Amino acid sequence: MKMEIVCKEAIRPSIPTPTHLRDFKLSFIDERIPTVYSPLIIYYKNENMKQHEMVGRLKSSLSDALVEFYPLAGRMKGQIFVDCNDDGILYVQAQAHAGISDIIKSSPESGVLDKLIPFPTTGFLSTIQEPLAVQITSFACGGIAIGMCISHRIADHYSLSSFTKCWAAIARREHSELISPIFNSAAVFPPRNTPDFRPNLKSPSVHPLAAEVIMKTFLFTPSAINALKLEITNTTSIANPSRVEAVTAFLWSRCAAACGSDASVACHPVNIRGKVPSLTENSFGNLFQMVFAESCGEASWIELAEKLRSAFGALDVARLLGERGFEAAKENFMEISKHLARGNVDVFRFSSMCRFPVYEADFGWGKPVWVSYAGVQNKNCVFLFDSVDMERGGVEAWVVMTPQAMERLQGDLHFLHFTSAFAS
């Protein structure tokens, strides 16, 4: 896809951040996360507004949204603070010589999607300073894409979705629907003031072993998901399995088979908003913990579903609020490094953005027609999104594996019985 960069500039908050808010504290959960960037791309088709008016509205309302989410316009200050100095975010405007349907209808390649975000997000440590960067891409069909990269050191994908929803409400001038973020994560999980903290650069969770990878997108229709859930309820004691549980267990089984795994581990972040007193859906930051489920030898996907349910049920969020809360968070995040370092086990990293409010982001020309990830260079990663027709309950799975494992996965008849490649 041919692309042209139209402009690059800094967008600053439209109102200066008050002096008493300049030093924004990170929580002790934030402290454990390396400086990597997470991407998100939101696509909009348009029939009622001129493209330049859409771009203009996005740009002008962005500076107002940064007033609400002022830490995103600052810069890191040491290890535990963000200096909310209003230096602004990187804003990129681009023109694509293609249509949105050309991307949606084809099997999305990471190289193409990477052109729709402000800078590459490989999953490795980054020296880029902005907590947030935004790229607006105009397509030949009249539609646009909003590509965003947020520093995982500052916040998680749920926070990014909340920012997008707030930005959209400002753009529509629907101030009655504007919900401001709650910056209380450091009060709930006080930072430990460890300015000497650095991520272990030798850890495979920070710099995984180099491997050629390929990304493919697969669709689980509502009927396929219902069939998976029915199989779980008919053969286990699990009541009301969620679609994320069912799809995760099934994908874990088939991906492990494609990799020829003798032993495997599935790790999955769990949003702790609503699980901890005083944390709501509007709380900003990295508010999640990881759960781990392990399989030794061959296991049916139903057995893996039981292991996942047990792992989800065993997550003890209350530990984070005790005297050893920091140590509990540290141990939780170090667990993935321990499994990756073993060498004789395949670790599958899942992440779900299902039911995140990103599909609610209407800037005045309708809700998104699609949401996507971008390039990933870490093998055995799976990202789950609501399907385009979100109300029907489908799931899109973005799977990253080595080419050899991906070829075996795409030839797996059991896998193909429940899903299909996103591309036609």
KEBA-410420 format. One record per residue: x, y, z of N, C-alpha, C in turn; residue in three letters. Coordinates in steps of 0.05 Angstrom, whole numbers, padded with zeros to 5 digits, always signed. Layout:
<pts>
XYZXYZXYZALA...
</pts>
This chain:
<pts>
+00017-00024+00000+00000+00000+00000+00018+00025+00000MET+00013+00042-00020+00029+00067-00022+00018+00087-00002LYS+00037+00100+00012+00030+00119+00033+00046+00145+00029MET+00034+00167+00036+00048+00193+00037+00043+00206+00064GLU+00065+00216+00076+00062+00231+00101+00057+00260+00094ILE+00034+00271+00103+00027+00298+00097+00040+00318+00116VAL+00040+00311+00142+00052+00328+00162+00057+00313+00188CYS+00075+00324+00204+00081+00315+00231+00083+00339+00249LYS+00070+00338+00272+00072+00360+00290+00065+00351+00318GLU+00068+00369+00338+00061+00363+00365+00034+00376+00371ALA+00016+00360+00383-00010+00370+00392-00009+00372+00422ILE-00015+00396+00433-00014+00401+00461-00042+00405+00473ARG-00045+00401+00499-00071+00407+00511-00080+00435+00506PRO-00106+00439+00501-00116+00466+00495-00116+00484+00519SER-00115+00472+00543-00114+00487+00568-00090+00477+00584ILE-00072+00494+00593-00048+00485+00608-00056+00468+00632PRO-00040+00448+00638-00044+00432+00661-00037+00448+00687THR-00055+00448+00706-00049+00463+00731-00024+00454+00744PRO-00010+00472+00758+00016+00466+00770+00014+00443+00790THR-00008+00442+00805-00010+00421+00826-00014+00393+00814HIS-00019+00392+00788-00022+00366+00775+00003+00358+00758LEU+00024+00373+00760+00047+00369+00742+00061+00342+00747ARG+00063+00334+00773+00077+00309+00779+00056+00286+00782ASP+00054+00270+00761+00035+00248+00760+00050+00222+00769PHE+00040+00210+00791+00054+00186+00801+00044+00161+00786LYS+00063+00144+00781+00056+00117+00771+00049+00099+00795LEU+00034+00078+00790+00029+00059+00811+00051+00038+00812SER+00051+00021+00833+00072+00000+00833+00067-00021+00812PHE+00043-00023+00801+00038-00041+00778+00052-00029+00753ILE+00048-00002+00749+00061+00011+00727+00092+00007+00728ASP+00102+00008+00752+00131+00006+00756+00143-00020+00745GLU+00127-00040+00743+00137-00067+00735+00136-00070+00704ARG+00126-00050+00690+00122-00054+00661+00143-00039+00645ILE+00157-00053+00627+00177-00039+00610+00165-00018+00592PRO+00182-00002+00581+00173+00019+00562+00170+00007+00534THR+00147-00004+00530+00140-00014+00503+00114+00000+00495VAL+00108-00001+00469+00084+00013+00459+00064-00007+00448TYR+00039-00002+00455+00017-00018+00446+00001-00003+00424SER-00004-00017+00401-00018-00003+00379-00048-00009+00379PRO-00063+00008+00367-00091+00004+00362-00099+00021+00337LEU-00114+00009+00319-00122+00023+00295-00153+00021+00292ILE-00166+00044+00289-00195+00045+00287-00202+00055+00259ILE-00221+00042+00245-00227+00049+00217-00256+00059+00216TYR-00259+00080+00200-00285+00092+00196-00290+00096+00166TYR-00314+00088+00157-00323+00095+00130-00340+00120+00133LYS-00344+00134+00111-00358+00159+00112-00374+00164+00087ASN-00398+00174+00091-00415+00181+00068-00427+00209+00070GLU-00425+00221+00093-00439+00246+00098-00422+00270+00104ASN-00395+00267+00106-00378+00289+00113-00353+00289+00096MET-00344+00312+00088-00320+00314+00072-00296+00305+00089LYS-00278+00292+00075-00255+00280+00089-00239+00301+00105GLN-00234+00324+00092-00218+00344+00106-00232+00355+00131HIS-00259+00354+00131-00274+00363+00154-00271+00342+00177GLU-00270+00317+00169-00266+00296+00189-00239+00299+00203MET-00219+00302+00186-00191+00305+00197-00189+00330+00214VAL-00201+00352+00205-00201+00377+00221-00214+00374+00248GLY-00237+00360+00248-00251+00355+00274-00234+00338+00293ARG-00222+00318+00282-00205+00301+00298-00181+00316+00311LEU-00169+00332+00294-00145+00347+00304-00152+00368+00325LYS-00174+00383+00320-00181+00404+00339-00191+00393+00365SER-00206+00371+00364-00216+00359+00389-00195+00344+00404SER-00174+00336+00391-00152+00321+00404-00139+00337+00427LEU-00135+00363+00421-00122+00380+00442-00140+00383+00466SER-00167+00382+00462-00185+00384+00484-00186+00358+00500ASP-00184+00335+00486-00183+00309+00500-00158+00307+00517ALA-00136+00319+00508-00112+00317+00524-00113+00334+00550LEU-00132+00352+00551-00137+00366+00577-00147+00347+00597VAL-00165+00329+00589-00176+00308+00608-00155+00287+00614GLU-00140+00279+00594-00120+00258+00598-00092+00270+00597PHE-00087+00289+00615-00063+00306+00613-00037+00291+00617TYR-00035+00268+00631-00009+00254+00632+00001+00244+00605PRO-00018+00240+00586-00009+00231+00560+00005+00252+00544LEU+00003+00277+00552+00017+00299+00538+00043+00307+00553ALA+00051+00290+00573+00075+00296+00588+00099+00279+00580GLY+00118+00278+00597+00143+00262+00592+00151+00248+00618ARG+00163+00224+00615+00172+00210+00638+00193+00226+00653MET+00191+00226+00680+00210+00239+00697+00220+00219+00717LYS+00244+00208+00711+00254+00186+00728+00238+00161+00723GLY+00235+00145+00744+00222+00119+00741+00193+00118+00751GLN+00185+00138+00767+00159+00136+00780+00141+00160+00775ILE+00150+00180+00760+00134+00203+00755+00131+00208+00725PHE+00109+00221+00718+00106+00233+00691+00105+00263+00696VAL+00122+00278+00683+00122+00307+00684+00101+00317+00665ASP+00078+00326+00675+00056+00335+00658+00061+00363+00649CYS+00081+00366+00631+00092+00392+00623+00079+00402+00597ASN+00058+00388+00587+00044+00396+00563+00062+00397+00538ASP+00083+00381+00537+00100+00380+00513+00084+00369+00489ASP+00063+00354+00495+00045+00346+00474+00052+00318+00463GLY+00035+00309+00444+00038+00283+00432+00046+00286+00403ILE+00058+00265+00392+00064+00265+00363+00038+00261+00348LEU+00034+00278+00328+00010+00276+00311+00020+00274+00282TYR+00011+00253+00268+00019+00248+00241-00006+00248+00223VAL-00004+00261+00201-00026+00260+00181-00016+00247+00156GLN-00030+00227+00145-00021+00212+00122-00043+00208+00102ALA-00035+00201+00078-00054+00195+00056-00047+00168+00044GLN-00067+00150+00043-00063+00123+00033-00076+00121+00005ALA-00062+00110-00014-00073+00106-00041-00086+00079-00042HIS-00106+00075-00026-00121+00050-00025-00147+00056-00010ALA-00165+00036-00010-00190+00039+00005-00189+00022+00030GLY-00206+00029+00049-00207+00013+00074-00215-00016+00068ILE-00233-00020+00049-00241-00047+00043-00218-00064+00032SER-00198-00051+00020-00175-00066+00010-00160-00079+00033ASP-00161-00066+00056-00147-00077+00079-00165-00098+00093ILE-00190-00091+00098-00208-00108+00112-00213-00135+00098ILE-00216-00133+00071-00223-00157+00056-00199-00175+00050LYS-00175-00164+00054-00151-00180+00050-00140-00190+00076SER-00123-00209+00075-00110-00219+00100-00090-00197+00109SER-00096-00183+00131-00079-00161+00138-00050-00169+00144PRO-00032-00156+00131-00004-00162+00136+00007-00141+00155GLU+00025-00149+00173+00035-00131+00193+00050-00107+00180SER+00063-00112+00157+00078-00091+00144+00059-00069+00134GLY+00035-00076+00125+00015-00057+00116+00003-00042+00140VAL-00004-00056+00160-00016-00044+00184+00003-00025+00198LEU+00028-00032+00198+00048-00015+00211+00049+00013+00198ASP+00041+00015+00173+00041+00041+00160+00019+00059+00171LYS+00000+00048+00185-00023+00063+00195-00020+00072+00224LEU+00004+00068+00236+00009+00077+00263+00034+00095+00262ILE+00036+00113+00282+00057+00134+00281+00086+00123+00281PRO+00091+00101+00296+00117+00089+00295+00115+00059+00301PHE+00135+00043+00294+00133+00014+00297+00129+00007+00327PRO+00114-00014+00332+00110-00024+00359+00117-00054+00359THR+00142-00059+00362+00152-00087+00358+00149-00103+00383THR+00142-00091+00406+00141-00106+00431+00167-00105+00446GLY+00188-00093+00435+00213-00090+00448+00215-00063+00461PHE+00235-00059+00478+00239-00033+00492+00243-00011+00472LEU+00231+00012+00479+00232+00035+00461+00244+00059+00475SER+00258+00076+00460+00269+00101+00472+00252+00125+00464THR+00230+00121+00450+00213+00143+00443+00200+00155+00468ILE+00198+00181+00469+00191+00195+00494+00161+00199+00498GLN+00145+00202+00477+00117+00209+00480+00101+00186+00492GLU+00085+00192+00512+00067+00171+00523+00046+00162+00503PRO+00040+00180+00484+00019+00174+00464+00027+00187+00438LEU+00020+00173+00416+00023+00185+00389-00001+00176+00372ALA-00009+00194+00354-00033+00189+00338-00027+00195+00309VAL-00037+00177+00291-00035+00181+00262-00063+00180+00250GLN-00070+00200+00235-00095+00200+00220-00089+00195+00190ILE-00100+00173+00180-00095+00165+00152-00120+00168+00136THR-00119+00184+00115-00142+00187+00096-00140+00167+00074SER-00162+00154+00067-00162+00133+00046-00176+00144+00021PHE-00170+00132-00001-00181+00141-00027-00211+00137-00028ALA-00222+00120-00011-00251+00115-00011-00267+00136+00004CYS-00252+00155+00018-00265+00175+00034-00265+00169+00063GLY-00257+00145+00071-00256+00138+00099-00230+00146+00111GLY-00227+00141+00137-00202+00147+00151-00196+00125+00171ILE-00171+00125+00180-00163+00107+00202-00149+00124+00223ALA-00154+00118+00248-00140+00130+00270-00121+00109+00282ILE-00095+00113+00279-00075+00095+00289-00063+00107+00314GLY-00062+00092+00336-00052+00102+00361-00031+00083+00373MET-00011+00095+00386+00009+00080+00401+00010+00092+00429CYS+00005+00076+00449+00007+00085+00477+00029+00070+00491ILE+00043+00085+00508+00065+00072+00524+00052+00054+00545SER+00060+00029+00544+00049+00010+00564+00060+00017+00592HIS+00080+00033+00593+00091+00042+00619+00070+00060+00634ARG+00053+00073+00618+00034+00092+00629+00007+00080+00633ILE-00002+00064+00614-00029+00054+00616-00033+00029+00598ALA-00056+00016+00602-00063-00008+00587-00082-00001+00564ASP-00090-00022+00549-00108-00017+00526-00135-00008+00535HIS-00144-00016+00558-00171-00006+00567-00170+00024+00571TYR-00148+00034+00582-00145+00063+00585-00145+00077+00558SER-00131+00065+00538-00131+00076+00512-00158+00077+00499LEU-00174+00056+00504-00202+00055+00494-00218+00077+00507SER-00214+00081+00532-00229+00102+00547-00222+00130+00536SER-00196+00134+00531-00187+00159+00519-00201+00164+00492PHE-00202+00143+00476-00214+00146+00450-00244+00153+00452THR-00258+00140+00470-00286+00146+00474-00290+00174+00484LYS-00273+00184+00502-00274+00212+00511-00269+00231+00488CYS-00248+00226+00473-00241+00242+00450-00265+00244+00431TRP-00278+00222+00426-00301+00221+00408-00324+00238+00418ALA-00330+00237+00444-00351+00252+00456-00346+00282+00453ALA-00320+00290+00457-00313+00318+00453-00316+00327+00424ILE-00308+00309+00406-00311+00316+00377-00340+00320+00369ALA-00358+00304+00382-00387+00306+00376-00400+00329+00391ARG-00385+00341+00410-00395+00362+00428-00418+00351+00445ARG-00416+00326+00451-00435+00313+00470-00424+00313+00498GLU-00423+00336+00510-00409+00338+00536-00424+00324+00558HIS-00450+00318+00554-00465+00303+00574-00455+00274+00575SER-00442+00265+00553-00432+00237+00552-00403+00236+00559GLU-00391+00259+00566-00362+00260+00572-00357+00249+00600LEU-00342+00228+00602-00334+00217+00628-00304+00220+00631ILE-00297+00235+00651-00268+00241+00655-00255+00217+00669SER-00229+00213+00663-00214+00192+00676-00210+00197+00705PRO-00207+00175+00720-00201+00176+00749-00172+00168+00752ILE-00155+00186+00762-00127+00180+00766-00121+00172+00795PHE-00130+00148+00802-00127+00140+00830-00111+00114+00833ASN-00098+00105+00811-00084+00079+00813-00060+00081+00832SER-00046+00104+00833-00023+00107+00851-00032+00109+00880ALA-00057+00119+00885-00067+00120+00912-00075+00092+00922ALA-00085+00075+00903-00092+00048+00910-00068+00030+00912VAL-00049+00034+00893-00024+00018+00892+00000+00037+00893PHE+00007+00047+00917+00027+00068+00919+00054+00059+00908PRO+00067+00077+00892+00094+00070+00881+00114+00065+00904PRO+00134+00049+00898+00153+00042+00918+00178+00060+00917ARG+00177+00081+00900+00200+00099+00899+00226+00085+00894ASN+00226+00068+00873+00251+00053+00866+00262+00064+00841THR+00276+00088+00842+00287+00100+00818+00308+00084+00804PRO+00319+00063+00817+00339+00047+00805+00327+00023+00790ASP+00300+00021+00789+00288-00001+00775+00293+00000+00745PHE+00302-00022+00734+00305-00025+00706+00296-00053+00698ARG+00282-00055+00676+00274-00082+00667+00299-00099+00660PRO+00297-00124+00665+00320-00142+00658+00322-00145+00628ASN+00342-00132+00616+00345-00132+00587+00350-00160+00576LEU+00359-00179+00593+00364-00206+00583+00339-00224+00586LYS+00318-00213+00598+00294-00229+00602+00281-00235+00575SER+00273-00260+00569+00260-00266+00544+00232-00253+00542PRO+00221-00244+00564+00195-00230+00562+00198-00202+00552SER+00223-00190+00555+00229-00164+00545+00240-00165+00517VAL+00260-00182+00513+00272-00187+00487+00271-00216+00480HIS+00248-00226+00469+00246-00254+00463+00267-00263+00442PRO+00272-00289+00443+00290-00300+00423+00281-00294+00395LEU+00299-00286+00378+00293-00278+00351+00280-00301+00336ALA+00259-00296+00323+00245-00317+00306+00229-00303+00285ALA+00229-00314+00261+00212-00303+00240+00183-00310+00247GLU+00166-00290+00245+00138-00294+00253+00120-00284+00231VAL+00095-00294+00232+00075-00286+00213+00049-00282+00228ILE+00033-00262+00220+00008-00257+00234-00016-00262+00216MET-00035-00277+00226-00060-00282+00211-00084-00277+00229LYS-00106-00270+00216-00131-00264+00230-00152-00285+00224THR-00165-00295+00245-00185-00315+00242-00211-00306+00255PHE-00233-00314+00244-00259-00305+00254-00274-00329+00267LEU-00283-00325+00291-00301-00343+00305-00329-00331+00305PHE-00346-00343+00290-00374-00333+00288-00389-00339+00314THR-00411-00325+00318-00427-00330+00343-00436-00359+00344PRO-00443-00371+00322-00452-00399+00322-00429-00418+00330SER-00405-00412+00320-00382-00429+00327-00376-00426+00357ALA-00377-00401+00367-00371-00397+00395-00392-00411+00412ILE-00417-00410+00404-00439-00423+00420-00434-00453+00420ASN-00424-00464+00398-00418-00493+00397-00396-00500+00416ALA-00375-00483+00417-00353-00488+00435-00363-00486+00465LEU-00379-00466+00471-00389-00463+00498-00407-00486+00506LYS-00423-00496+00487-00440-00519+00492-00424-00544+00499LEU-00403-00548+00484-00386-00571+00489-00373-00570+00517GLU-00366-00546+00525-00355-00543+00552-00376-00549+00574ILE-00399-00538+00571-00420-00542+00591-00430-00571+00592THR-00429-00585+00569-00439-00612+00568-00419-00632+00579ASN-00394-00625+00581-00373-00644+00589-00357-00636+00613THR-00364-00613+00625-00350-00604+00650-00370-00593+00669THR-00360-00585+00692-00377-00572+00713-00377-00542+00710SER-00365-00532+00689-00363-00503+00685-00391-00493+00675ILE-00401-00474+00690-00427-00462+00683-00422-00435+00670ALA-00436-00429+00649-00435-00404+00635-00406-00395+00627ASN-00392-00412+00612-00366-00403+00602-00369-00379+00585PRO-00350-00360+00587-00351-00336+00570-00340-00343+00543SER-00346-00327+00523-00336-00331+00496-00305-00329+00496ARG-00294-00311+00513-00265-00308+00514-00252-00333+00525VAL-00264-00345+00546-00254-00370+00557-00255-00392+00536GLU-00277-00395+00522-00280-00416+00503-00260-00413+00480ALA-00258-00389+00469-00240-00385+00446-00211-00388+00455VAL-00204-00377+00479-00177-00380+00488-00169-00409+00492THR-00186-00425+00505-00179-00453+00510-00176-00468+00483ALA-00194-00463+00465-00193-00476+00439-00168-00468+00423PHE-00162-00443+00423-00137-00433+00409-00112-00443+00422LEU-00112-00444+00448-00088-00455+00463-00083-00483+00454TRP-00104-00499+00453-00102-00527+00445-00091-00530+00416SER-00102-00516+00397-00095-00519+00369-00067-00506+00364ARG-00061-00484+00377-00035-00472+00373-00013-00489+00384CYS-00018-00501+00407+00001-00520+00419+00006-00544+00401ALA-00015-00554+00389-00012-00576+00370+00004-00568+00346ALA-00001-00543+00336+00014-00534+00313+00043-00530+00319ALA+00050-00524+00344+00078-00520+00352+00091-00546+00360CYS+00075-00568+00362+00086-00593+00371+00094-00593+00400GLY+00079-00578+00416+00087-00573+00444+00083-00599+00461SER+00104-00606+00476+00102-00626+00497+00091-00615+00523ASP+00097-00589+00527+00087-00575+00550+00081-00546+00542ALA+00061-00534+00553+00054-00507+00545+00041-00492+00568SER+00043-00466+00566+00031-00448+00586+00015-00427+00571VAL-00009-00421+00581-00025-00399+00571-00025-00377+00592ALA-00018-00353+00584-00020-00330+00603-00039-00310+00591CYS-00055-00298+00610-00077-00281+00601-00080-00258+00621HIS-00080-00233+00612-00084-00211+00630-00114-00209+00638PRO-00118-00201+00663-00146-00197+00673-00149-00169+00683VAL-00168-00155+00672-00175-00128+00680-00185-00128+00709ASN-00173-00113+00727-00181-00113+00755-00199-00089+00763ILE-00206-00073+00743-00226-00052+00748-00252-00066+00757ARG-00264-00056+00779-00288-00068+00789-00283-00091+00808GLY-00259-00102+00808-00252-00124+00826-00239-00113+00851LYS-00230-00088+00850-00216-00075+00873-00233-00051+00881VAL-00238-00048+00907-00253-00024+00916-00240+00001+00906PRO-00256+00020+00898-00248+00047+00888-00237+00047+00860SER-00234+00024+00847-00226+00023+00819-00251+00019+00802LEU-00256+00037+00784-00279+00035+00766-00270+00033+00737THR-00289+00031+00719-00282+00029+00691-00268+00054+00680GLU-00270+00076+00696-00257+00101+00688-00230+00105+00700ASN-00221+00086+00716-00194+00088+00729-00173+00084+00707SER-00152+00102+00708-00132+00103+00687-00106+00089+00697PHE-00093+00075+00679-00067+00063+00686-00065+00035+00676GLY-00046+00020+00687-00043-00008+00682-00057-00023+00704ASN-00081-00030+00700-00098-00042+00721-00106-00070+00712LEU-00086-00087+00713-00090-00115+00706-00070-00133+00720PHE-00076-00158+00721-00057-00178+00731-00058-00202+00712GLN-00037-00218+00712-00036-00240+00694-00045-00266+00708MET-00058-00283+00693-00064-00310+00703-00049-00330+00685VAL-00041-00353+00697-00025-00372+00682-00038-00400+00686PHE-00040-00414+00664-00049-00442+00664-00029-00459+00649ALA-00022-00482+00661-00001-00499+00649-00012-00526+00641GLU-00002-00536+00619-00009-00563+00609+00016-00579+00604SER+00017-00602+00616+00040-00620+00612+00031-00644+00595CYS+00043-00647+00572+00035-00669+00554+00009-00662+00539GLY-00002-00682+00526-00026-00678+00510-00050-00674+00528GLU-00067-00655+00520-00092-00650+00535-00113-00641+00515ALA-00137-00648+00519-00159-00639+00502-00164-00610+00508SER-00177-00597+00489-00182-00568+00493-00203-00565+00516TRP-00219-00585+00521-00238-00583+00543-00223-00583+00569ILE-00202-00600+00571-00186-00600+00595-00172-00574+00599GLU-00163-00562+00577-00150-00535+00579-00170-00514+00588LEU-00195-00517+00580-00216-00498+00589-00219-00500+00619ALA-00218-00524+00630-00220-00527+00659-00195-00515+00673GLU-00172-00518+00661-00148-00507+00673-00149-00476+00673LYS-00160-00465+00651-00163-00436+00649-00183-00426+00670LEU-00206-00439+00673-00226-00430+00692-00214-00431+00721ARG-00199-00452+00726-00186-00454+00753-00166-00431+00757SER-00151-00424+00736-00131-00403+00738-00145-00376+00742ALA-00166-00371+00727-00181-00346+00731-00192-00344+00759PHE-00203-00366+00769-00215-00367+00796-00194-00363+00818GLY-00169-00371+00813-00149-00370+00833-00135-00343+00836ALA-00141-00324+00817-00129-00298+00818-00138-00284+00844LEU-00119-00277+00861-00124-00264+00887-00117-00235+00885ASP-00136-00219+00877-00132-00190+00874-00127-00177+00901VAL-00139-00188+00922-00136-00177+00949-00107-00175+00958ALA-00090-00193+00947-00062-00192+00955-00049-00166+00948ARG-00059-00153+00927-00047-00128+00918-00052-00105+00938LEU-00072-00109+00955-00079-00088+00974-00066-00092+01001LEU-00052-00114+01005-00039-00120+01030-00012-00107+01032GLY+00002-00113+01054+00029-00102+01059+00048-00111+01038GLU+00044-00135+01027+00062-00146+01007+00051-00142+00979ARG+00035-00121+00975+00022-00116+00949+00043-00113+00927GLY+00064-00098+00932+00084-00093+00911+00098-00119+00904PHE+00105-00136+00924+00118-00161+00919+00099-00180+00904GLU+00073-00178+00910+00054-00195+00895+00052-00188+00866ALA+00052-00161+00860+00052-00152+00832+00078-00160+00818ALA+00100-00157+00832+00126-00165+00821+00127-00194+00814LYS+00118-00211+00833+00118-00240+00828+00099-00247+00804GLU+00077-00233+00802+00058-00239+00781+00070-00234+00754ASN+00084-00211+00750+00095-00205+00724+00121-00221+00718PHE+00134-00229+00740+00159-00245+00735+00153-00274+00727MET+00128-00282+00732+00121-00310+00726+00124-00316+00697GLU+00117-00297+00679+00120-00303+00650+00149-00306+00643ILE+00167-00290+00655+00195-00293+00649+00206-00320+00658SER+00196-00330+00680+00205-00356+00690+00197-00378+00670LYS+00172-00377+00660+00163-00397+00641+00179-00395+00614HIS+00183-00370+00605+00198-00366+00580+00226-00376+00582LEU+00238-00372+00605+00266-00380+00609+00270-00410+00611ALA+00249-00425+00615+00251-00454+00619+00261-00467+00593ARG+00252-00457+00570+00263-00467+00545+00249-00492+00535GLY+00238-00508+00553+00225-00533+00544+00194-00531+00545ASN+00184-00507+00545+00156-00503+00546+00148-00480+00526VAL+00126-00484+00512+00117-00462+00495+00097-00445+00510ASP+00103-00419+00510+00086-00400+00525+00069-00385+00504VAL+00043-00386+00508+00024-00373+00490+00012-00349+00506PHE+00017-00325+00495+00008-00300+00508-00017-00290+00495ARG-00039-00291+00511-00065-00282+00501-00071-00254+00512PHE-00086-00239+00497-00096-00213+00507-00123-00208+00494SER-00143-00201+00510-00169-00197+00499-00178-00168+00502SER-00187-00156+00480-00199-00130+00480-00229-00131+00474MET-00241-00154+00478-00269-00157+00474-00284-00141+00496CYS-00305-00128+00487-00322-00111+00504-00308-00085+00513ARG-00285-00080+00504-00273-00054+00509-00289-00033+00494PHE-00290-00008+00504-00309+00012+00493-00299+00024+00466PRO-00280+00012+00453-00269+00025+00429-00289+00026+00407VAL-00308+00006+00405-00328+00006+00384-00350+00027+00389TYR-00348+00040+00412-00368+00061+00419-00358+00089+00410GLU-00334+00090+00399-00321+00116+00393-00333+00127+00367ALA-00354+00143+00369-00367+00156+00347-00359+00186+00347ASP-00344+00194+00327-00334+00222+00326-00354+00241+00312PHE-00376+00230+00303-00396+00246+00289-00403+00235+00262GLY-00390+00213+00254-00397+00202+00228-00401+00172+00230TRP-00410+00163+00253-00416+00135+00257-00395+00120+00273GLY-00402+00096+00282-00383+00080+00297-00363+00066+00279LYS-00341+00056+00290-00321+00043+00273-00332+00020+00257PRO-00321+00016+00233-00328-00007+00217-00309-00030+00222VAL-00287-00024+00236-00267-00045+00242-00247-00034+00262TRP-00235-00052+00277-00213-00045+00296-00192-00067+00292VAL-00167-00058+00291-00146-00078+00287-00121-00072+00304SER-00104-00092+00305-00078-00089+00318-00058-00081+00296TYR-00033-00083+00302-00012-00077+00282+00010-00098+00285ALA+00033-00093+00273+00054-00113+00272+00064-00121+00300GLY+00070-00147+00303+00081-00158+00328+00104-00176+00320VAL+00125-00175+00335+00149-00192+00329+00153-00213+00349GLN+00135-00217+00367+00137-00238+00388+00120-00262+00379ASN+00132-00285+00378+00117-00309+00369+00098-00318+00391LYS+00078-00333+00383+00058-00346+00400+00042-00325+00416ASN+00034-00304+00403+00017-00284+00415-00011-00286+00401CYS-00032-00282+00417-00059-00282+00407-00074-00258+00418VAL-00086-00242+00401-00101-00218+00409-00130-00222+00400PHE-00148-00219+00419-00177-00224+00413-00192-00197+00412LEU-00208-00194+00391-00224-00170+00388-00253-00178+00383PHE-00271-00160+00390-00299-00163+00380-00299-00163+00350ASP-00316-00179+00338-00318-00179+00309-00332-00153+00301SER-00331-00148+00275-00343-00123+00264-00372-00120+00273VAL-00387-00142+00271-00415-00142+00279-00416-00149+00309ASP-00408-00130+00325-00403-00135+00354-00428-00146+00368MET-00451-00136+00361-00475-00143+00376-00481-00173+00374GLU-00472-00186+00353-00477-00214+00349-00457-00231+00365ARG-00436-00220+00376-00419-00235+00394-00397-00251+00381GLY-00389-00244+00356-00366-00258+00344-00339-00248+00355GLY-00318-00263+00350-00291-00256+00359-00271-00259+00336VAL-00255-00239+00333-00232-00241+00314-00207-00247+00330GLU-00192-00267+00322-00167-00275+00335-00144-00268+00317ALA-00126-00251+00327-00101-00245+00313-00079-00262+00325TRP-00069-00281+00308-00050-00301+00317-00023-00296+00305VAL-00002-00296+00322+00025-00291+00313+00041-00316+00319VAL+00052-00329+00298+00068-00354+00302+00090-00354+00281MET+00107-00374+00284+00127-00378+00263+00113-00388+00238THR+00124-00383+00214+00111-00392+00189+00105-00422+00189PRO+00123-00438+00200+00119-00467+00200+00095-00475+00217GLN+00093-00463+00241+00071-00469+00259+00045-00459+00247ALA+00046-00435+00234+00022-00424+00222+00011-00441+00200MET+00029-00452+00184+00021-00470+00162+00007-00495+00173GLU+00018-00506+00196+00005-00529+00208-00023-00521+00220ARG-00024-00498+00232-00050-00489+00243-00071-00486+00221LEU-00063-00474+00199-00082-00470+00177-00090-00496+00163GLN-00075-00518+00168-00082-00544+00157-00096-00562+00178GLY-00101-00551+00202-00113-00567+00223-00144-00568+00219ASP-00154-00591+00213-00182-00594+00206-00200-00588+00230LEU-00191-00595+00254-00206-00589+00278-00209-00559+00282HIS-00187-00545+00277-00186-00516+00279-00205-00504+00258PHE-00203-00513+00234-00218-00502+00212-00248-00508+00214LEU-00255-00528+00231-00284-00534+00235-00298-00511+00250HIS-00283-00497+00267-00295-00476+00283-00288-00448+00274PHE-00270-00445+00256-00262-00418+00248-00253-00418+00219THR-00248-00394+00209-00238-00391+00182-00220-00367+00181SER-00203-00366+00161-00186-00342+00157-00204-00318+00152ALA-00196-00296+00162-00212-00271+00160-00214-00263+00130PHE-00193-00269+00115-00194-00262+00087-00213-00280+00071ALA-00225-00269+00051-00242-00286+00034-00225-00299+00013SER
</pts>
